[in-house]
Amino acid sequence: MAPLPVWWTSRLMCCWLLWTTTAARAQIPPQPDTDQQLLPHIVTHLLQRYLRHPFQPVQFFLAANTAPHLLAQRDLLSQVLRHTSGQAAVAFGSTTDNPVGLRAAVQQQRSRAILFGEDFVAFERLVANFSTTVNDYSGRYLCVLTGASGSVHQLETKHLPRLFGALWTRHIVHVNVLIAAANGTVRAYTYQPYTPGRCGKPAVKLAAVFAPGTSVYAQPHLYPRLTTFCNCTLQVGSFEAKPYTLLRPKVDGYTELGGFEGDLLHLLASRLQFRVNVTESPHQVQWGVIGAPGNSTGTMQLVQDELVDLVIACMALDVTRGLYLKAGWAHYTSRILFAVPQGRPYTAFEKLFRPFGTAIWAALAGTLLGVAGVVGGLSCGRRARSWRRFVYGPAVRMPLLGALYLLWGGSVVAVPGRNFARSLLALWLGFTFVVRTLYQGSLYLYLQRSATFPPLATIEQVHRSTLHYHMVNIAMRFFVDRPEIKPRVRFIPPGLDTLGVQVAGMAARYTDRVVVCPQDMVAYNNRASRGRHPIQVTRESITLFPLTIYYPKKSCLTQPFDRLVRHVVESGLISFWVRNYGDYDFEANRREPAGGGEPRKLTLAHLVGAYQLLAAAHLLAFVIFLLERVSLRLAALRRVLEFCMD
């Protein structure tokens, strides 16, 4: 490709400089000429720098008790909109006590808002109309006082603490209050919810002072991130769900949280500088159910009623929970699958057939049928007698029984005299020697193994079986497309790690059920058993299981926690912790150990199948003996037996 001409390159550079200059001018509002223009100038600056959102409009709210103040607010709003025309999407809220129409029209929670209030009571009235269904309390808010402010001391000791207290009850922490002072400056106030010695008690803070003629861009960041909790205590709802969370009582009476989700919480506590106080699920209801306020149970009730600041205990992302709670960043994705019983053990008689596969047994049966067919064909008719002498000789009696006798390791009683018959005998001896040696060598190993049939591997096999489905009640949402399994469902009662106990029992105790559980619970038990009694699972998973931390609907913890959780996930620490708590080689657990394990002496228990076969042979011989005795009186039966002897 040929390079561009110099004049064309210069023209492109000039266009780029013109575009960047225009964009920069659009970002910076014009400097005020008088003190009266300073407040709209500051509001415009804060809107452009902090409140613009790529997908949401900035909401404006006006609250005034008198018409003159309302006109003044509209004039102030007009100046702000004139400065930001075409640069930000805006929308207008309602000052009514019940903005039903507005709530119905909003499809997404609004997280950017500017409130114009005549006094602090007006702000409190506006905030009282906010709800978690419409407002995202973790967003950014700006309050602009348009009426008289009073003295600075009265502001900082009376009015602002009251306003910030109302905001803190809704956990709106990313907020600034702009107040035009008597000396011509604009003061920006905010509050800190967590300070040393004042945990959860708003501390008023002067964030910035804007004076006429000074650059507003020289001020510090007015919406800083919440990066420390100043060693305050957060209430954490949890219960024992190994290996996600393990409750470890301490000598001082408190409970420490273990498991890989407990490790995650400890790391967050170290980075964000907070202490953890674990609150267990009431009455050991574990997860519980989520519903409208007052209808929830278990851990869901703790977080919905704001009795805890967050819950972490094998909590999956769920649409219904998202209606009433606030979900954090998904820090790990597991799988929901079936823990199935061990395969049925082989009986002693079935072990005798294990050394050979189905194809070899079919070939051997076909060979014996061919031998029986040849012997039967040579035993019919007078002409067959000459052929019988040619094939196995006249001295050989009961050739079929002799062939079986050689197959089982017997000796040759009568050797044929013709070369062709001797060749057939030699081939049969070679064939039976190879088959018998291979069978005996493999049988020695298989008799010592406590082998079982393969466990259920697919979901369809589970559905076709008659096993019961054991699960916690909230797991029924995974089977909405399988209503026919409801009669076979058995709910696991809530209690201290009751699901984990059911999963552990699948190693050797339960054979009449399958347990719906996350794969990590199975991996944890397999690691604890050190391979002695591994729990079997289906190869197919029911669904994915993304885990998260749940917070109250108006919590302000999601942003600082999610930011660190993303870093932890990207670093691979979660995967490292998960592998430390479980054995995830499920396919290796399905396979039998190569070589049958350690060599062991054969015992009578190993030879039960051989004894059963011997007893069946003696029973057959006794039946034939009875038939021979009866044939002395029945000529037809005697002819049949003589035919078999020939």
C-alpha positions as CSV (number, residue, x, y, z in Angstrom):
1,M,0.0,0.0,0.0
2,A,1.5,3.4,-1.0
3,P,2.0,6.0,1.7
4,L,-0.3,9.0,1.9
5,P,1.0,12.3,0.5
6,V,2.4,14.8,2.9
7,W,-0.4,17.4,2.3
8,W,-3.0,14.7,3.0
9,T,-1.3,13.7,6.3
10,S,-1.2,17.4,7.3
11,R,-4.9,17.8,6.6
12,L,-5.8,14.7,8.7
13,M,-3.7,16.1,11.6
14,C,-5.5,19.4,11.5
15,C,-8.9,17.7,11.5
16,W,-7.9,15.6,14.5
17,L,-6.7,18.7,16.4
18,L,-9.9,20.6,15.6
19,W,-12.1,17.6,16.7
20,T,-10.2,17.1,20.0
21,T,-10.3,20.9,20.8
22,T,-14.1,21.0,20.2
23,A,-14.6,17.9,22.4
24,A,-12.5,19.4,25.2
25,R,-14.5,22.6,25.0
26,A,-17.7,20.7,25.2
27,Q,-16.5,18.9,28.3
28,I,-15.6,22.1,30.2
29,P,-18.5,24.4,31.0
30,P,-17.9,28.2,30.6
31,Q,-16.4,30.0,33.6
32,P,-19.0,32.1,35.5
33,D,-18.8,35.9,35.1
34,T,-20.7,36.6,38.4
35,D,-21.3,35.0,41.7
36,Q,-24.9,34.2,40.8
37,Q,-23.7,31.9,37.9
38,L,-21.3,29.9,40.1
39,L,-23.9,27.4,41.5
40,P,-25.2,26.3,38.0
41,H,-21.6,26.2,36.8
42,I,-20.7,23.8,39.6
43,V,-23.7,21.6,39.1
44,T,-22.9,21.4,35.3
45,H,-19.4,20.4,36.1
46,L,-20.4,17.7,38.5
47,L,-23.0,16.3,36.2
48,Q,-20.5,16.1,33.3
49,R,-17.7,14.6,35.4
50,Y,-19.5,12.3,37.8
51,L,-23.1,11.7,36.9
52,R,-23.2,10.9,33.2
53,H,-23.9,7.3,32.5
54,P,-23.7,5.5,29.1
55,F,-27.0,3.7,29.5
56,Q,-29.1,5.7,31.9
57,P,-30.4,9.3,32.0
58,V,-29.7,11.8,34.8
59,Q,-32.8,12.2,36.9
60,F,-33.8,15.7,38.0
61,F,-36.1,16.3,41.0
62,L,-37.5,19.6,42.2
63,A,-39.0,20.2,45.6
64,A,-40.2,23.7,46.7
65,N,-42.9,24.9,49.1
66,T,-43.6,28.2,47.4
67,A,-43.9,29.4,43.8
68,P,-40.9,31.8,43.8
69,H,-38.6,29.1,45.0
70,L,-40.0,26.7,42.4
71,L,-39.3,29.3,39.7
72,A,-35.8,29.8,41.0
73,Q,-35.2,26.1,40.8
74,R,-36.5,25.9,37.2
75,D,-34.3,28.8,36.2
76,L,-31.3,27.1,37.8
77,L,-32.2,23.9,36.0
78,S,-32.6,25.7,32.7
79,Q,-29.0,27.0,33.0
80,V,-27.7,23.5,33.7
81,L,-29.5,22.1,30.8
82,R,-28.3,24.8,28.5
83,H,-24.7,24.1,29.4
84,T,-25.1,20.3,29.0
85,S,-27.3,20.4,25.9
86,G,-26.5,17.3,23.7
87,Q,-23.9,15.9,26.1
88,A,-26.1,13.9,28.6
89,A,-29.4,12.3,28.6
90,V,-31.8,13.7,31.2
91,A,-35.2,12.8,32.7
92,F,-37.5,14.5,35.2
93,G,-38.8,12.9,38.3
94,S,-41.9,13.5,40.3
95,T,-42.3,15.3,43.6
96,T,-45.6,13.6,44.5
97,D,-45.7,11.3,47.5
98,N,-46.7,8.3,45.3
99,P,-45.2,8.5,41.8
100,V,-47.0,5.5,40.5
101,G,-46.9,6.5,36.9
102,L,-43.2,7.1,37.1
103,R,-42.5,3.8,38.7
104,A,-44.5,2.0,36.1
105,A,-42.6,3.7,33.3
106,V,-39.1,3.0,34.7
107,Q,-37.8,-0.3,33.4
108,Q,-34.3,0.0,35.0
109,Q,-33.2,1.2,38.4
110,R,-32.0,4.8,38.1
111,S,-28.5,5.3,39.6
112,R,-27.9,9.0,38.8
113,A,-30.0,11.8,40.2
114,I,-29.8,15.5,41.0
115,L,-32.2,16.8,43.7
116,F,-33.0,20.6,44.0
117,G,-34.5,21.3,47.4
118,E,-35.7,24.6,49.0
119,D,-34.6,23.3,52.4
120,F,-33.5,20.1,54.1
121,V,-37.0,19.0,54.8
122,A,-37.6,19.0,51.1
123,F,-34.7,16.7,50.6
124,E,-36.0,14.4,53.3
125,R,-39.4,14.4,51.6
126,L,-37.8,13.5,48.2
127,V,-35.7,10.7,49.7
128,A,-38.7,9.3,51.6
129,N,-40.4,8.7,48.2
130,F,-37.5,6.6,46.9
131,S,-37.8,2.9,46.7
132,T,-35.5,0.0,45.8
133,T,-37.8,-1.0,42.9
134,V,-37.0,2.3,41.1
135,N,-33.8,3.7,42.7
136,D,-30.4,2.1,42.9
137,Y,-29.1,3.3,46.2
138,S,-25.5,2.5,45.3
139,G,-25.5,5.1,42.5
140,R,-24.4,8.7,42.6
141,Y,-26.6,11.5,43.9
142,L,-26.3,15.3,44.1
143,C,-28.4,17.5,46.4
144,V,-28.5,21.2,45.6
145,L,-29.9,23.5,48.3
146,T,-31.6,26.5,46.7
147,G,-33.0,28.2,49.8
148,A,-31.4,29.9,52.8
149,S,-28.7,27.8,54.4
150,G,-28.0,29.5,57.7
151,S,-24.7,29.5,59.5
152,V,-22.0,27.0,58.8
153,H,-22.0,25.8,62.4
154,Q,-25.8,25.2,62.3
155,L,-25.4,23.3,59.0
156,E,-22.7,21.0,60.2
157,T,-24.1,20.3,63.6
158,K,-27.9,20.1,63.0
159,H,-29.2,20.1,59.4
160,L,-26.6,18.0,57.6
161,P,-26.4,15.2,60.2
162,R,-30.1,14.9,60.0
163,L,-30.1,14.7,56.2
164,F,-27.2,12.3,56.1
165,G,-28.9,10.1,58.7
166,A,-32.0,9.9,56.4
167,L,-29.7,9.0,53.5
168,W,-27.8,6.4,55.6
169,T,-31.0,4.6,56.5
170,R,-31.3,3.9,52.7
171,H,-27.5,3.3,52.4
172,I,-27.1,6.2,49.9
173,V,-23.4,6.9,50.5
174,H,-22.3,8.3,47.2
175,V,-23.9,11.7,47.7
176,N,-22.8,15.4,47.9
177,V,-24.8,18.3,49.1
178,L,-24.1,21.7,47.4
179,I,-24.7,24.8,49.5
180,A,-24.2,28.4,48.4
181,A,-22.5,30.2,51.2
182,A,-22.9,33.9,52.2
183,N,-19.4,34.7,51.1
184,G,-20.1,33.8,47.5
185,T,-18.5,30.3,47.6
186,V,-20.2,27.0,47.1
187,R,-19.5,24.3,49.7
188,A,-19.8,20.6,48.9
189,Y,-20.6,18.3,51.9
190,T,-20.6,14.5,52.0
191,Y,-20.5,12.0,54.8
192,Q,-18.5,8.9,55.8
193,P,-20.5,5.9,57.1
194,Y,-17.5,4.1,58.5
195,T,-14.9,6.0,60.6
196,P,-12.7,4.9,63.5
197,G,-15.0,4.7,66.5
198,R,-18.2,5.6,64.6
199,C,-19.2,2.5,62.7
200,G,-22.5,3.0,60.9
201,K,-22.8,6.5,62.2
202,P,-22.6,9.2,59.5
203,A,-19.7,11.7,59.9
204,V,-20.2,15.0,58.1
205,K,-17.3,15.9,55.9
206,L,-16.5,19.1,53.9
207,A,-15.5,17.7,50.6
208,A,-14.7,20.9,48.6
209,V,-15.1,24.6,48.5
210,F,-15.7,26.2,45.1
211,A,-14.8,29.9,44.8
212,P,-15.5,32.3,41.8
213,G,-12.7,32.4,39.3
214,T,-11.1,29.1,40.4
215,S,-11.0,26.0,38.3
216,V,-13.4,23.4,39.4
217,Y,-11.2,20.7,38.0
218,A,-8.6,21.4,40.6
219,Q,-10.8,20.0,43.3
220,P,-10.4,16.5,44.7
221,H,-12.6,13.6,43.6
222,L,-16.0,14.2,45.2
223,Y,-17.2,10.6,44.8
224,P,-14.4,8.5,46.1
225,R,-14.6,4.7,46.3
226,L,-15.4,3.0,49.6
227,T,-12.1,1.3,50.2
228,T,-12.0,0.8,54.0
229,F,-14.4,0.0,56.8
230,C,-12.0,1.2,59.5
231,N,-12.0,-2.1,61.3
232,C,-15.8,-2.0,61.8
233,T,-17.8,-5.2,62.2
234,L,-20.1,-6.5,59.4
235,Q,-22.8,-9.0,60.2
236,V,-22.4,-12.0,57.9
237,G,-25.2,-14.6,57.5
238,S,-24.1,-18.1,56.8
239,F,-24.5,-21.8,57.6
240,E,-22.4,-24.9,57.2
241,A,-22.3,-26.2,53.6
242,K,-19.1,-28.1,53.1
243,P,-16.8,-27.2,51.3
244,Y,-18.3,-23.8,50.6
245,T,-18.6,-22.7,54.2
246,L,-17.4,-24.5,57.4
247,L,-18.4,-23.2,60.8
248,R,-15.4,-23.3,63.3
249,P,-16.3,-22.4,66.9
250,K,-13.6,-20.3,68.6
251,V,-12.7,-20.3,72.3
252,D,-14.1,-16.8,72.8
253,G,-17.6,-18.0,71.8
254,Y,-17.5,-16.5,68.2
255,T,-17.7,-18.5,65.1
256,E,-15.0,-18.5,62.3
257,L,-16.0,-19.2,58.7
258,G,-14.0,-21.7,56.8
259,G,-14.3,-23.3,53.4
260,F,-13.3,-21.7,50.1
261,E,-16.0,-19.1,50.4
262,G,-14.9,-18.5,53.9
263,D,-11.3,-18.0,52.5
264,L,-12.7,-15.5,50.1
265,L,-14.5,-13.6,52.9
266,H,-11.3,-13.5,55.0
267,L,-9.4,-12.0,52.0
268,L,-12.1,-9.4,51.5
269,A,-12.0,-8.6,55.2
270,S,-8.2,-8.1,55.1
271,R,-8.3,-5.9,52.1
272,L,-11.3,-3.8,53.1
273,Q,-10.4,-3.7,56.8
274,F,-13.5,-5.0,58.5
275,R,-14.2,-7.7,61.1
276,V,-16.7,-10.6,60.6
277,N,-19.4,-11.6,63.0
278,V,-21.1,-14.7,61.7
279,T,-24.9,-15.1,62.3
280,E,-26.2,-18.6,61.6
281,S,-29.5,-19.3,59.9
282,P,-32.4,-19.3,62.4
283,H,-33.5,-22.8,63.4
284,Q,-30.9,-24.2,61.0
285,V,-33.2,-23.6,58.1
286,Q,-30.2,-23.1,55.8
287,W,-31.1,-21.4,52.6
288,G,-34.8,-21.0,53.3
289,V,-37.2,-19.5,50.7
290,I,-37.4,-15.9,49.4
291,G,-40.7,-14.0,49.0
292,A,-42.4,-10.8,49.8
293,P,-41.2,-9.1,53.0
294,G,-42.5,-11.1,56.0
295,N,-42.8,-14.3,54.0
296,S,-39.1,-15.4,53.7
297,T,-37.4,-18.0,55.9
298,G,-33.9,-19.0,56.8
299,T,-30.9,-17.1,55.6
300,M,-33.0,-15.3,53.0
301,Q,-35.0,-13.8,55.9
302,L,-31.8,-12.6,57.6
303,V,-30.6,-10.6,54.6
304,Q,-34.0,-9.4,53.5
305,D,-34.9,-8.0,56.9
306,E,-31.4,-6.4,57.1
307,L,-30.4,-8.4,60.1
308,V,-27.1,-9.1,58.4
309,D,-25.0,-7.0,55.9
310,L,-24.5,-10.0,53.6
311,V,-24.9,-13.7,53.2
312,I,-22.3,-16.1,51.8
313,A,-23.1,-19.9,51.9
314,C,-23.4,-21.7,48.6
315,M,-25.8,-19.0,47.3
316,A,-26.6,-19.4,43.6
317,L,-27.8,-16.6,41.3
318,D,-31.6,-16.8,41.0
319,V,-34.2,-14.6,39.3
320,T,-36.6,-14.8,42.3
321,R,-33.9,-13.8,44.8
322,G,-32.9,-10.9,42.5
323,L,-36.4,-9.4,43.0
324,Y,-35.9,-8.9,46.7
325,L,-32.1,-9.0,47.2
326,K,-29.1,-7.5,45.6
327,A,-26.6,-10.0,44.1
328,G,-22.9,-9.5,43.8
329,W,-20.4,-10.6,41.2
330,A,-20.5,-14.4,40.5
331,H,-17.2,-15.6,42.0
332,Y,-17.4,-19.3,41.0
333,T,-19.5,-21.5,38.8
334,S,-20.2,-25.0,39.9
335,R,-22.4,-27.8,38.5
336,I,-25.5,-29.4,39.9
337,L,-25.6,-33.2,39.3
338,F,-26.8,-36.5,40.8
339,A,-24.8,-38.4,43.4
340,V,-25.8,-42.0,42.5
341,P,-25.4,-45.3,44.3
342,Q,-22.5,-47.5,43.8
343,G,-23.0,-50.1,41.1
344,R,-24.5,-53.5,42.1
345,P,-21.8,-55.9,43.1
346,Y,-21.2,-59.0,40.9
347,T,-22.4,-62.2,42.4
348,A,-20.0,-65.1,42.8
349,F,-21.5,-66.8,39.8
350,E,-21.4,-63.7,37.6
351,K,-17.7,-63.3,38.4
352,L,-17.0,-66.5,36.5
353,F,-18.0,-64.8,33.3
354,R,-15.9,-61.6,33.8
355,P,-12.6,-62.7,32.3
356,F,-14.0,-62.7,28.8
357,G,-16.1,-60.1,27.1
358,T,-19.4,-60.6,25.4
359,A,-17.8,-61.1,22.0
360,I,-15.5,-63.8,23.2
361,W,-18.3,-65.7,25.0
362,A,-20.4,-65.5,21.8
363,A,-17.5,-66.8,19.7
364,L,-16.9,-69.7,22.1
365,A,-20.6,-70.5,22.2
366,G,-20.7,-70.5,18.4
367,T,-17.7,-72.9,18.3
368,L,-19.4,-75.3,20.7
369,L,-22.6,-75.2,18.7
370,G,-20.6,-76.0,15.6
371,V,-19.0,-79.0,17.3
372,A,-22.4,-80.1,18.5
373,G,-23.8,-79.7,15.0
374,V,-21.0,-81.8,13.5
375,V,-21.4,-84.6,16.0
376,G,-25.2,-84.6,15.7
377,G,-25.0,-84.7,11.9
378,L,-22.5,-87.6,12.0
379,S,-24.8,-89.5,14.3
380,C,-27.8,-89.7,12.0
381,G,-28.1,-92.4,9.2
382,R,-26.1,-95.3,8.1
383,R,-23.9,-93.4,5.6
384,A,-22.8,-91.1,8.5
385,R,-21.0,-94.0,10.1
386,S,-18.3,-94.0,7.5
387,W,-17.9,-90.3,7.9
388,R,-17.7,-90.7,11.6
389,R,-14.8,-93.1,11.3
390,F,-13.1,-90.6,9.0
391,V,-13.6,-87.6,11.3
392,Y,-12.9,-88.9,14.8
393,G,-12.5,-92.7,14.4
394,P,-14.7,-95.7,15.5
395,A,-13.1,-96.1,18.9
396,V,-14.2,-92.6,20.1
397,R,-17.4,-92.7,22.0
398,M,-19.4,-89.7,23.3
399,P,-17.4,-87.2,21.1
400,L,-19.4,-84.2,22.3
401,L,-18.7,-84.9,26.0
402,G,-15.0,-85.6,25.0
403,A,-14.7,-82.2,23.4
404,L,-16.1,-80.5,26.5
405,Y,-13.8,-82.7,28.6
406,L,-10.7,-81.4,26.7
407,L,-12.0,-77.8,26.9
408,W,-12.1,-78.1,30.7
409,G,-8.6,-79.5,30.9
410,G,-9.2,-83.3,30.7
411,S,-6.9,-85.8,29.0
412,V,-7.5,-87.8,25.8
413,V,-9.0,-91.2,26.5
414,A,-9.0,-92.7,23.0
415,V,-6.7,-91.4,20.3
416,P,-8.0,-91.7,16.7
417,G,-6.0,-93.7,14.2
418,R,-6.5,-91.7,11.0
419,N,-4.3,-88.7,10.2
420,F,-7.3,-86.3,9.5
421,A,-8.9,-87.2,12.9
422,R,-5.5,-86.7,14.6
423,S,-5.1,-83.3,13.0
424,L,-8.6,-82.2,14.2
425,L,-7.7,-83.4,17.6
426,A,-4.5,-81.4,17.6
427,L,-6.2,-78.2,16.5
428,W,-8.9,-78.7,19.2
429,L,-6.2,-79.3,21.8
430,G,-4.4,-76.1,20.8
431,F,-7.6,-74.0,20.8
432,T,-8.7,-75.3,24.2
433,F,-5.2,-74.8,25.7
434,V,-5.1,-71.1,24.7
435,V,-8.7,-70.3,25.7
436,R,-8.3,-72.2,29.0
437,T,-5.0,-70.5,29.9
438,L,-6.3,-67.0,29.2
439,Y,-9.4,-67.6,31.2
440,Q,-7.6,-69.1,34.2
441,G,-5.1,-66.3,34.3
442,S,-7.7,-63.5,34.2
443,L,-10.1,-65.4,36.6
444,Y,-7.5,-65.4,39.3
445,L,-7.5,-61.6,39.4
446,Y,-11.3,-61.1,38.9
447,L,-12.2,-63.5,41.7
448,Q,-10.3,-61.3,44.2
449,R,-11.9,-58.1,43.1
450,S,-15.0,-56.7,44.8
451,A,-16.2,-55.5,41.4
452,T,-19.5,-53.8,40.8
453,F,-21.6,-53.0,37.8
454,P,-21.1,-49.5,36.4
455,P,-23.1,-46.8,38.2
456,L,-25.7,-44.7,36.5
457,A,-24.0,-42.3,34.1
458,T,-26.7,-40.2,32.5
459,I,-29.7,-38.2,33.6
460,E,-32.0,-40.4,31.4
461,Q,-30.8,-43.5,33.2
462,V,-31.7,-41.9,36.5
463,H,-35.1,-41.0,35.2
464,R,-35.7,-44.6,34.0
465,S,-34.6,-46.1,37.3
466,T,-36.9,-46.5,40.3
467,L,-34.7,-44.6,42.7
468,H,-36.0,-41.7,44.8
469,Y,-34.8,-38.1,44.3
470,H,-33.5,-36.6,47.5
471,M,-33.0,-32.9,47.4
472,V,-33.5,-29.6,49.3
473,N,-36.8,-28.0,48.6
474,I,-35.3,-25.1,46.5
475,A,-33.8,-27.6,44.1
476,M,-37.2,-28.4,42.6
477,R,-36.7,-25.4,40.3
478,F,-34.3,-27.5,38.3
479,F,-37.0,-30.0,37.4
480,V,-39.9,-27.8,36.2
481,D,-39.8,-29.6,32.9
482,R,-40.0,-33.0,34.7
483,P,-43.3,-33.0,36.6
484,E,-43.5,-36.8,36.4
485,I,-40.8,-37.2,39.0
486,K,-42.7,-35.5,41.8
487,P,-44.0,-38.8,43.3
488,R,-40.4,-39.9,43.7
489,V,-39.1,-36.7,45.3
490,R,-38.1,-36.7,48.9
491,F,-37.2,-33.4,50.5
492,I,-34.2,-33.3,52.8
493,P,-35.2,-31.6,56.1
494,P,-33.4,-28.5,57.0
495,G,-30.7,-28.8,59.7
496,L,-27.0,-28.7,60.3
497,D,-25.4,-29.7,57.0
498,T,-28.2,-32.2,56.3
499,L,-27.5,-32.1,52.5
500,G,-23.8,-32.9,53.2
501,V,-24.8,-35.8,55.3
502,Q,-26.9,-37.2,52.6
503,V,-24.1,-36.8,50.1
504,A,-21.6,-38.5,52.4
505,G,-24.0,-41.5,52.8
506,M,-24.0,-42.1,49.1
507,A,-20.5,-43.6,49.5
508,A,-21.7,-46.9,50.9
509,R,-24.9,-46.5,52.9
510,Y,-27.7,-45.6,50.5
511,T,-28.7,-47.7,47.5
512,D,-32.3,-46.6,47.1
513,R,-31.8,-43.0,46.1
514,V,-30.0,-40.3,44.2
515,V,-29.1,-37.0,45.7
516,V,-29.3,-33.7,43.8
517,C,-26.2,-31.7,44.9
518,P,-23.4,-29.5,43.7
519,Q,-20.3,-31.3,42.5
520,D,-18.1,-29.6,45.1
521,M,-19.9,-31.5,47.9
522,V,-19.1,-34.8,46.2
523,A,-15.5,-33.7,45.6
524,Y,-15.1,-32.7,49.2
525,N,-16.3,-36.1,50.5
526,N,-14.1,-38.0,48.0
527,R,-11.0,-36.1,49.2
528,A,-11.9,-36.9,52.8
529,S,-12.3,-40.6,52.1
530,R,-8.9,-40.7,50.4
531,G,-10.3,-42.9,47.6
532,R,-11.5,-45.7,49.8
533,H,-15.2,-45.2,49.1
534,P,-15.6,-42.6,46.4
535,I,-19.0,-41.2,45.7
536,Q,-20.2,-41.8,42.2
537,V,-21.9,-39.0,40.1
538,T,-23.5,-38.8,36.7
539,R,-21.4,-37.7,33.8
540,E,-24.1,-35.2,32.7
541,S,-24.9,-32.2,34.9
542,I,-28.4,-31.0,35.6
543,T,-27.5,-27.3,35.3
544,L,-24.8,-24.8,36.0
545,F,-24.5,-23.3,39.5
546,P,-23.1,-19.7,39.6
547,L,-22.3,-18.7,43.2
548,T,-22.5,-15.1,44.5
549,I,-22.8,-13.0,47.7
550,Y,-26.2,-11.6,48.4
551,Y,-26.8,-8.2,50.1
552,P,-29.9,-6.3,51.2
553,K,-31.7,-4.5,48.4
554,K,-30.4,-1.1,49.4
555,S,-26.9,-2.2,50.4
556,C,-23.9,0.0,49.5
557,L,-21.4,-2.9,49.8
558,T,-21.8,-4.3,46.3
559,Q,-19.3,-1.9,44.5
560,P,-16.3,-2.3,46.9
561,F,-16.9,-6.1,47.3
562,D,-17.4,-6.7,43.5
563,R,-14.3,-4.8,42.6
564,L,-12.1,-7.0,44.8
565,V,-14.0,-10.2,43.9
566,R,-13.3,-9.6,40.2
567,H,-9.6,-9.3,41.0
568,V,-9.6,-12.5,43.0
569,V,-11.4,-14.4,40.3
570,E,-9.0,-13.1,37.6
571,S,-6.0,-14.0,39.7
572,G,-7.1,-17.7,39.9
573,L,-7.2,-17.8,43.7
574,I,-10.8,-19.1,43.7
575,S,-9.9,-22.1,41.5
576,F,-6.8,-22.7,43.7
577,W,-8.9,-22.7,46.9
578,V,-11.6,-24.9,45.3
579,R,-9.0,-27.6,44.3
580,N,-7.6,-27.6,47.8
581,Y,-10.9,-28.7,49.2
582,G,-11.9,-31.5,46.9
583,D,-11.0,-34.4,44.5
584,Y,-12.6,-33.5,41.2
585,D,-11.3,-36.5,39.2
586,F,-14.7,-38.1,39.0
587,E,-13.9,-40.3,36.0
588,A,-11.0,-41.9,37.8
589,N,-13.3,-42.8,40.6
590,R,-15.6,-44.6,38.2
591,R,-12.8,-46.8,36.9
592,E,-11.6,-50.0,38.7
593,P,-8.0,-49.9,40.0
594,A,-5.6,-51.4,37.4
595,G,-4.3,-54.8,38.4
596,G,-6.9,-55.4,41.0
597,G,-5.0,-53.7,43.8
598,E,-2.7,-55.6,46.1
599,P,-2.3,-59.4,45.6
600,R,-4.4,-61.4,48.1
601,K,-4.7,-65.0,48.9
602,L,-7.7,-66.9,47.5
603,T,-10.3,-67.7,50.1
604,L,-13.4,-69.8,50.2
605,A,-15.4,-66.6,49.6
606,H,-13.6,-66.1,46.3
607,L,-14.4,-69.6,45.2
608,V,-18.1,-69.6,45.9
609,G,-18.9,-69.3,42.2
610,A,-16.8,-72.4,41.4
611,Y,-18.6,-74.3,44.2
612,Q,-21.9,-73.3,42.8
613,L,-20.9,-74.5,39.3
614,L,-19.7,-77.8,40.8
615,A,-22.9,-78.3,42.7
616,A,-24.9,-77.6,39.4
617,A,-22.7,-80.2,37.6
618,H,-23.4,-82.8,40.3
619,L,-27.1,-82.1,40.2
620,L,-27.0,-82.5,36.4
621,A,-25.2,-85.8,36.8
622,F,-27.8,-87.0,39.3
623,V,-30.6,-86.0,36.9
624,I,-29.0,-88.0,34.1
625,F,-28.6,-91.0,36.4
626,L,-32.3,-90.9,37.2
627,L,-33.1,-90.6,33.5
628,E,-31.0,-93.7,32.8
629,R,-32.8,-95.6,35.5
630,V,-36.1,-94.6,34.0
631,S,-35.0,-95.4,30.5
632,L,-34.9,-99.1,31.4
633,R,-38.7,-99.0,31.3
634,L,-39.1,-96.4,28.5
635,A,-37.8,-97.5,25.1
636,A,-38.1,-94.0,23.6
637,L,-36.0,-92.4,26.4
638,R,-33.5,-95.2,26.1
639,R,-33.1,-94.5,22.3
640,V,-32.5,-90.8,23.1
641,L,-29.8,-91.5,25.6
642,E,-28.1,-94.0,23.3
643,F,-28.1,-91.4,20.5
644,C,-26.4,-88.9,22.8
645,M,-23.8,-91.6,23.7
646,D,-23.0,-92.2,20.0
